Amino acid sequence: MAEPVTTFARRRWRNALLTVLAGAGIIAWHTAYDVSLYQPAFLTGWLLFAIILFLALYNSRKKLSMVPLGTAASWRQWHIYLGFLSVLTFAMHVSWSIPNGVLEGALALFFVVVAGSGLIGLYIARRYARMLTRRTEEVVLERIPQFIADLRAQAEAVVLESAVETGSSSIADFYNDRLAVFFAAPRNMWLHLQGSRRATFARMTDMDIMTRYLDDQEMVYADKLRGLVERKDRLDYAYALQTVLKAWLFVHIPATYGLILLALLHLLLAYSFGGAR
């Protein structure tokens, strides 16, 4: 008999419940520590530092996909929900107030950047991953500029051939006026990020108007050009979404390592002058 498969919704609710219980446990532990006349800031400080170190390991795990250290999906779930716990632990560590020291303020700023970029990354990863699967086939971001260059060369070849074979410059004129800039580089990034097809619709409308004045021989080349425009639009769409999916990591990852370095300095000063017990 096949084992029941845990659905995404059930897994999400289960993980959320475990996170809430873990958060309640941390609060209870912190309270007991405080009542026992210990310094709870050292407890939450070490706990927060351990969580941040584990979260930072996620980036290393992605680079070592061949090593059997658990599935990438499991690591991602741990990363997300421990990230939420880190926010609670940080708030308790600073006593739910804004730090006023220079080092403490810098630490708080780095933590806010790391946590904020993490939340933004979670949102865009969920949203844009679904959008990508609906409209485009899988394509590597770094190869998209070369694919665009290839499409531009094909489009220019179609335009040149149409002018030679038909003796008309209608398609060539339209390409130079409306499509040359479009094929030169990725376009309409902001509209693609919104999931809007307004620019695509406008471009296709212009092509429909242009084709009204073409004969049957010219229509053959116009249809070829239309197919290249549609392929270029899909590449632009993939480029826009994948660029954002990768760009936020250039904030999140460096800020994480900066946070770890500042946390080490903070621990050193705390134990040198704070008198932990």
C-alpha positions in Angstrom: 0.0 0.0 0.0 1.4 3.4 -1.0 2.3 5.8 1.8 0.2 9.0 1.9 1.9 12.0 0.3 2.2 15.1 2.4 0.7 18.0 0.4 2.3 21.4 0.3 -0.6 23.0 2.3 -0.3 20.3 5.1 3.5 20.6 5.2 3.2 24.4 5.5 0.7 24.3 8.3 2.8 21.6 10.1 6.0 23.7 9.8 4.2 26.8 10.9 2.8 25.1 14.0 6.2 23.7 14.9 7.7 27.2 14.5 5.1 28.7 16.8 5.7 26.0 19.4 9.5 26.5 19.1 8.9 30.3 19.5 6.8 29.7 22.6 9.5 27.4 24.0 12.2 30.1 23.5 10.0 32.7 25.3 9.5 30.3 28.2 13.2 29.5 28.3 14.1 33.2 28.2 11.6 33.9 31.0 12.9 31.1 33.2 16.5 32.3 32.6 15.5 35.8 33.7 13.7 34.7 36.8 16.7 32.6 37.8 18.7 35.9 37.9 20.9 35.0 34.9 21.5 37.4 32.1 19.0 36.3 29.4 20.8 38.5 26.8 23.6 36.0 26.7 21.1 33.2 26.1 19.3 34.9 23.3 22.6 36.1 21.9 24.1 32.7 21.6 20.9 31.2 20.3 20.6 33.9 17.7 24.2 33.5 16.6 23.7 29.7 16.2 20.6 30.2 14.2 22.3 32.8 11.9 25.2 30.4 11.3 22.9 27.6 10.4 21.0 29.9 8.0 24.2 30.9 6.4 25.0 27.2 5.7 22.1 27.1 3.3 24.1 28.9 0.7 27.0 26.5 1.1 24.5 23.5 0.9 23.3 24.8 -2.5 26.8 24.8 -3.9 27.4 21.2 -2.6 24.4 19.6 -4.1 26.3 16.3 -4.8 27.0 15.8 -1.0 24.2 13.7 0.8 23.3 16.3 3.4 19.5 16.2 3.0 17.3 17.4 0.2 17.5 21.0 -1.0 13.7 21.3 -0.3 14.2 20.3 3.3 17.1 22.8 3.8 14.9 25.5 2.2 12.1 24.8 4.7 14.5 24.9 7.6 15.9 28.1 6.3 12.5 29.8 6.0 11.1 28.8 9.4 14.3 29.3 11.4 14.5 32.7 9.7 11.2 33.6 11.3 12.4 32.3 14.7 15.5 34.5 14.3 13.3 37.6 14.2 11.6 36.6 17.5 15.0 35.8 19.1 16.5 39.1 17.9 13.5 41.1 19.3 14.0 39.4 22.7 17.7 39.9 22.6 17.3 43.7 22.2 14.4 43.7 24.7 11.9 44.8 22.1 13.6 48.2 21.8 15.8 50.0 19.3 19.5 49.6 20.2 21.3 52.9 20.9 25.0 51.9 20.8 27.1 52.3 17.6 27.9 48.6 17.3 24.5 47.5 18.5 22.9 49.9 16.0 25.0 48.5 13.2 24.1 45.0 14.2 20.5 45.8 14.2 20.7 47.5 10.8 22.4 44.5 9.3 19.9 42.1 10.8 17.0 44.2 9.5 18.6 44.1 6.0 19.2 40.4 6.2 15.7 39.6 7.5 14.0 42.1 5.2 15.8 40.9 2.1 15.0 37.3 3.1 11.3 38.1 3.3 11.4 39.9 -0.1 13.3 36.9 -1.5 10.7 34.5 -0.2 7.9 36.5 -1.8 9.5 36.9 -5.2 10.7 33.3 -5.3 7.2 32.1 -4.8 5.5 34.6 -7.1 8.0 34.6 -10.0 8.7 30.9 -10.0 5.0 30.3 -10.7 5.0 33.1 -13.4 8.0 31.6 -15.1 6.5 28.1 -15.4 3.3 29.5 -16.9 4.9 31.4 -19.8 8.4 30.3 -20.6 10.5 27.2 -20.9 13.5 26.7 -18.7 16.4 28.8 -19.8 19.7 29.8 -18.1 19.8 33.5 -17.3 23.4 34.0 -18.4 22.7 32.5 -21.8 19.7 34.8 -22.6 21.8 37.7 -24.0 23.3 35.2 -26.6 19.9 33.9 -27.4 18.7 37.4 -28.0 21.7 38.1 -30.2 20.9 35.0 -32.3 17.2 36.1 -32.6 18.4 39.6 -33.7 20.6 38.0 -36.4 17.7 35.8 -37.6 15.3 38.8 -37.7 17.8 40.9 -39.7 18.3 38.0 -42.1 14.5 37.7 -42.6 14.2 41.5 -43.2 17.1 41.5 -45.8 15.7 38.4 -47.6 12.2 40.0 -47.8 13.6 43.1 -49.3 15.6 41.2 -51.9 12.9 38.6 -52.8 9.9 40.9 -52.8 11.5 44.1 -54.1 9.6 46.0 -51.3 11.0 47.8 -48.2 7.8 47.7 -46.2 9.0 45.0 -43.7 12.5 46.5 -43.6 11.1 50.0 -42.8 8.8 48.6 -40.1 11.8 46.7 -38.6 14.0 49.8 -38.5 11.2 52.0 -37.1 9.6 49.6 -34.5 11.7 46.5 -33.9 15.4 47.3 -34.2 15.5 48.7 -30.7 13.4 45.8 -29.4 15.8 43.2 -30.7 18.9 45.1 -29.5 18.6 44.1 -25.8 16.1 42.8 -23.1 13.2 45.2 -23.0 10.1 46.0 -20.9 11.5 44.6 -17.7 9.2 46.5 -15.4 6.1 45.5 -17.3 7.2 41.8 -17.3 7.8 41.9 -13.6 4.2 43.0 -13.2 3.0 40.2 -15.4 1.7 42.8 -17.9 1.5 42.1 -21.6 0.7 45.7 -22.6 3.9 46.2 -24.5 3.5 42.9 -26.2 -0.1 43.6 -27.2 0.9 47.0 -28.6 3.8 45.5 -30.7 1.6 42.8 -32.1 -1.1 45.4 -32.9 1.5 47.4 -34.9 2.4 44.3 -36.8 -1.2 43.6 -37.6 -1.6 47.1 -39.0 1.6 46.7 -41.0 0.5 43.4 -42.6 -2.7 44.9 -44.0 -0.6 46.5 -46.7 1.4 43.4 -47.6 0.9 41.0 -50.5 1.0 37.2 -50.1 4.8 36.9 -50.7 5.5 39.6 -48.1 3.2 37.9 -45.6 5.5 34.9 -45.5 8.3 37.0 -44.2 6.0 38.9 -41.9 4.9 35.7 -40.3 8.5 34.6 -39.8 9.3 38.0 -38.2 6.2 37.7 -35.9 7.4 34.3 -34.6 10.8 35.8 -33.8 9.2 38.7 -32.0 7.2 36.3 -29.8 10.3 34.3 -29.0 12.1 37.5 -28.1 9.3 38.6 -25.9 9.4 35.3 -24.0 13.1 35.7 -23.5 12.6 39.2 -22.2 10.1 37.9 -19.7 12.4 35.1 -18.5 15.3 37.6 -18.3 13.3 40.1 -16.1 12.0 37.5 -13.6 15.3 35.6 -13.3 17.3 38.8 -12.9 15.2 39.8 -9.9 15.3 36.2 -8.5 19.1 36.4 -8.5 19.6 40.1 -7.7 18.2 40.0 -4.2 20.9 37.5 -3.2 23.5 40.1 -3.9 22.1 41.9 -0.9 21.0 39.0 1.3 24.2 37.0 1.2 26.8 39.7 1.7 24.7 41.3 4.5 24.5 37.8 6.2 28.3 37.5 6.3 28.6 41.1 7.5 26.1 40.3 10.2 28.2 37.3 11.3 31.4 39.3 11.5 29.7 42.0 13.6 28.1 39.4 15.8 31.5 37.9 16.5 32.9 41.3 17.5 29.8 41.9 19.6 30.3 38.6 21.4 34.0 39.3 22.0 33.2 42.7 23.6 30.3 41.3 25.6 32.4 38.7 27.2 35.3 41.1 27.7 33.3 43.8 29.4 29.8 42.4 30.1 30.5 39.7 32.7 28.4 36.9 31.5 27.0 34.4 34.0 
